[in-house]
């Protein structure tokens, strides 16, 4: 076996070491920008949450001596939250969401995450609330970048396991940034290049290197068909490159859902795809379906009052429904 073949085998093995799940994709054209997100987890219990302007929050789960970050929401948002064991909303574990100005944020598992030692002079935020913090406070990627340098992001335990994530933030101006904590440092990858529009559960730079080995992406290998992190990254990127620019809005939404289905974790896996969500930042709508109820549901931002006089409203994702369910949200008791 020659040196090139040995290198190729080692490289491909490296591309498949990460098997955790979750996928984020973006489909952009002149008349739309759609962001798709698969939440892959052992349980599908959760809630969609409408949060108005003016909600006050603070970090939780910190170690003694750490200063909890506190803030008041400047923007209303809709988020997808995990549920507590008693099936109440867990406001401390937010997976993805969009705020009223169209900023979208999503967190995905990254086992390679290594967070820096907290600076005692900075306030700290548990990483399971970083999506909520971003949506509450900012309207652009650049604002998020500036703010994260001023706080400590701390990995806390959820269901007995330390949470390790990276996350992606995208704004209505077409900017996107991926935030990864590697070797104790924050690494930010930003821009508008096509490869930035896919994120799975491997370090972004490693995923980009893997792409070069596959057909339609610069290499000679066949596109992988399994569900490891890099396989999903490669397949989603390839499918996005096959999209056309003259989709109608409905066709574009359907195409994003088809990609999300293609990279969905199987139902019998350890962490099947529980929620598939499409954020439409142009018309300010959210389309989603769940493993339990696959009919597509729609939330329309234009029908929601985010004024600070409004209560938090919730929608139990385990309840059957279809179509426009904006009016189905109920005030939090």
C-alpha positions in Angstrom: 0.0 0.0 0.0 1.5 3.4 -1.0 1.9 6.4 1.3 -1.1 8.2 -0.3 -3.4 5.3 0.3 -2.3 5.0 4.0 -2.8 8.8 4.4 -6.3 8.6 2.8 -7.4 5.8 5.1 -6.2 7.5 8.2 -7.8 10.8 7.0 -11.2 9.1 6.4 -11.1 7.4 9.8 -10.5 10.8 11.3 -13.5 12.2 9.5 -15.7 9.6 11.2 -14.6 9.7 14.8 -17.5 12.0 15.9 -20.8 10.2 16.0 -23.0 12.6 18.0 -25.9 14.2 16.2 -27.6 17.5 15.1 -27.4 19.3 11.8 -27.7 22.9 10.7 -28.0 24.0 7.1 -28.8 27.2 5.1 -30.4 27.7 1.7 -30.1 31.2 0.3 -31.3 32.9 -2.9 -32.2 36.4 -3.9 -35.7 36.2 -2.4 -35.2 34.0 0.6 -32.9 32.8 3.3 -33.9 29.6 5.0 -32.1 28.0 8.0 -32.8 24.4 8.7 -32.0 22.6 12.0 -32.3 19.0 13.1 -32.4 18.4 16.9 -31.2 14.8 17.5 -31.7 13.6 21.1 -32.9 10.6 23.1 -36.1 12.4 24.0 -38.5 14.6 22.1 -40.2 16.2 25.1 -40.0 20.0 24.7 -41.7 23.3 24.1 -41.8 26.1 21.6 -41.6 29.3 23.7 -42.7 32.9 22.8 -40.7 35.3 25.0 -41.7 39.0 24.9 -39.4 42.0 25.3 -38.5 42.9 28.9 -38.1 39.4 30.3 -35.3 39.4 32.9 -33.0 36.4 33.1 -29.8 35.3 34.7 -27.3 32.4 34.4 -27.9 29.2 36.4 -25.9 26.2 37.4 -22.6 28.0 38.0 -19.9 27.2 40.5 -19.5 29.2 43.7 -17.6 32.4 43.2 -18.7 32.8 39.6 -20.7 36.0 38.8 -24.0 35.1 37.1 -24.7 37.1 33.9 -28.0 39.0 34.2 -29.9 40.7 31.4 -33.3 42.1 30.2 -34.5 41.0 26.8 -34.3 43.7 24.2 -36.0 41.6 21.6 -38.9 39.1 21.5 -38.1 35.6 20.4 -39.4 32.1 19.7 -37.2 29.3 20.9 -37.3 25.5 21.1 -36.6 24.4 24.7 -36.1 21.0 26.3 -38.6 19.9 29.0 -37.9 19.2 32.6 -38.5 15.7 34.0 -42.0 16.8 35.1 -42.7 18.0 31.6 -42.5 21.7 32.4 -40.5 24.1 30.2 -36.8 24.1 30.9 -35.9 27.8 30.4 -32.2 27.0 31.1 -31.9 24.6 28.1 -32.5 26.3 24.7 -31.6 24.5 21.5 -32.4 27.0 18.8 -34.6 30.0 17.9 -35.2 33.2 16.1 -35.9 36.7 17.4 -38.3 39.3 16.1 -35.6 41.0 13.9 -34.7 37.7 12.2 -31.5 36.8 14.0 -31.2 33.0 14.3 -29.1 31.0 16.7 -28.6 27.2 17.2 -26.5 25.1 19.4 -25.1 21.7 18.4 -23.1 19.2 20.4 -19.3 19.3 20.0 -17.4 16.8 22.1 -14.1 18.5 21.3 -15.2 21.6 23.2 -12.7 22.8 25.8 -13.8 26.0 27.5 -11.3 28.5 29.0 -10.9 28.9 32.7 -13.4 31.5 33.8 -12.1 35.1 34.3 -13.2 36.1 37.8 -13.7 39.7 36.6 -16.2 38.7 33.9 -19.8 37.5 34.4 -20.5 33.9 33.6 -23.2 32.2 31.5 -24.1 28.6 31.4 -23.7 27.4 27.8 -27.2 25.9 27.7 -28.6 29.4 27.8 -26.3 31.0 25.2 -28.9 30.8 22.4 -31.5 32.6 24.6 -28.9 35.3 25.6 -28.1 35.9 22.0 -31.7 36.2 20.8 -32.7 38.4 23.7 -30.0 41.0 23.1 -28.7 41.3 19.6 -29.7 42.0 16.0 -26.5 41.2 14.1 -23.6 38.7 14.1 -21.1 41.5 14.8 -22.9 42.4 18.0 -22.8 38.8 19.1 -19.1 38.6 18.4 -18.4 41.7 20.4 -20.5 40.6 23.4 -19.1 37.1 23.8 -15.6 38.4 24.4 -16.9 40.1 27.6 -18.3 37.0 29.3 -17.3 33.5 30.4 -19.2 30.7 28.8 -19.3 27.8 31.2 -20.2 24.1 30.5 -22.7 22.9 33.0 -24.2 19.4 33.5 -27.5 18.3 31.9 -28.9 14.9 32.6 -25.7 14.1 34.4 -23.4 14.9 31.5 -21.3 18.0 30.9 -22.7 19.9 28.0 -20.2 20.6 25.2 -21.5 22.7 22.3 -20.6 24.9 19.4 -23.1 27.3 18.0 -24.0 29.2 14.8 -25.5 32.7 14.6 -27.0 34.1 11.4 -28.5 37.6 10.7 -30.8 39.0 8.0 -27.9 40.7 6.3 -26.4 37.3 5.3 -23.7 37.2 7.9 -23.0 34.1 9.8 -20.5 33.1 12.5 -19.7 29.7 14.1 -18.4 29.8 17.7 -16.2 27.0 18.9 -14.3 26.7 22.2 -11.1 24.7 21.3 -8.1 24.1 23.5 -9.4 26.7 26.0 -9.9 29.5 23.4 -12.8 30.9 21.5 -12.5 30.3 17.8 -14.9 32.3 15.5 -15.4 31.4 11.9 -17.3 34.1 10.1 -18.3 35.1 6.5 -20.6 34.2 3.7 -18.7 31.3 2.1 -20.9 28.4 1.2 -19.2 25.9 3.5 -20.0 28.0 6.5 -23.7 27.2 5.9 -23.5 23.7 7.2 -22.6 22.6 10.7 -22.8 19.2 12.4 -21.0 17.8 15.4 -17.4 18.1 14.4 -14.9 21.0 14.5 -15.7 23.1 11.5 -12.2 23.1 10.1 -12.1 19.3 10.3 -15.4 19.1 8.4 -14.2 21.4 5.7 -11.0 19.3 5.2 -13.1 16.2 4.9 -15.2 17.7 2.1 -12.3 17.8 -0.3 -12.2 14.0 -0.5 -15.7 13.5 -2.0 -17.2 13.7 -5.4 -18.9 16.9 -6.4 -16.9 18.6 -3.7 -13.4 18.2 -5.1 -12.5 14.6 -4.5 -13.0 11.1 -5.8 -14.8 9.3 -3.0 -18.5 8.5 -3.1 -20.8 10.7 -0.9 -21.2 8.7 2.4 -24.7 7.4 3.2 -24.4 6.9 7.0 -25.2 9.3 9.9 -21.9 10.1 11.5 -21.2 13.8 11.9 -18.9 14.2 8.9 -21.2 12.0 6.7 -24.1 14.4 7.5 -21.9 17.4 6.8 -20.7 16.1 3.5 -24.1 14.9 2.3 -25.9 18.1 3.4 -23.3 20.3 1.6 -23.6 18.2 -1.6 -27.4 18.5 -1.6 -27.2 22.3 -1.0 -24.9 22.6 -4.0 -27.6 20.8 -6.1 -30.3 23.3 -5.3 -31.6 25.7 -7.9 -32.0 29.5 -7.6 -35.6 29.8 -8.9 -37.5 27.9 -6.3 -40.7 29.4 -5.1 -40.7 30.0 -1.3 -42.8 26.8 -0.7 -40.5 24.8 -2.9 -37.5 26.1 -1.0 -39.0 25.2 2.3 -39.8 21.7 1.0 -36.2 21.3 -0.2 -34.7 22.3 3.1 -37.0 19.7 4.8 -35.9 17.1 2.3 -32.3 17.7 3.2 -33.0 17.6 6.9 -34.8 14.3 6.3 -31.9 12.9 4.3 -29.5 13.6 7.2 -31.9 12.7 10.0 -30.8 10.1 12.6 -32.8 6.9 12.3 -35.7 6.3 14.7 -34.0 3.3 16.3 -30.7 5.1 16.9 -29.5 6.3 20.3 -30.4 9.9 19.4 -33.0 10.0 16.7 -34.0 13.2 15.0 -36.8 14.6 17.2 -37.4 18.0 15.7 -36.8 19.4 12.2 -37.1 23.2 12.1 -36.9 25.7 9.2 -36.4 29.3 10.0 -37.6 31.7 7.3 -35.8 35.0 8.1 -37.4 36.8 5.2 -41.1 36.4 6.0 -40.5 35.8 9.7 -42.0 32.3 9.9 -41.0 29.1 11.5 -41.9 25.7 10.0 -41.3 22.6 12.0 -42.3 19.0 12.5 -41.5 16.4 15.1 -40.7 12.7 15.1 -44.0 12.0 17.0 -46.1 14.3 14.7 -44.5 14.7 11.3 -47.2 17.1 9.8 -45.6 20.5 9.2 -46.6 23.2 11.6 -46.2 27.0 11.1 -45.5 29.8 13.5 -46.0 33.4 12.1 -44.1 36.1 13.8 -46.3 38.8 12.2 -49.3 37.5 14.3 -47.5 37.7 17.6 -47.4 40.7 20.1 -43.9 40.8 21.6 -44.6 43.9 23.8 -43.3 43.8 27.3 -46.8 43.8 28.7 -47.3 40.3 27.2 -46.9 37.0 29.1 -44.5 34.2 28.1 -46.5 31.7 25.9 -45.7 28.1 25.3 -46.6 25.2 23.0 -46.1 21.6 24.1 -44.4 19.9 21.1 -45.8 16.5 22.1 -49.4 17.6 21.4 -50.8 16.8 17.9 -51.4 19.7 15.5 -50.8 20.8 11.9 -50.8 23.9 9.8 -50.6 27.4 11.3 -50.5 26.9 15.0 -49.6 30.5 16.1 -52.8 30.9 18.0 -52.3 27.6 19.8 -49.7 29.0 22.2 -51.0 29.4 25.8 -49.8 31.8 28.5 -47.4 30.3 31.0 -49.1 29.5 34.2 
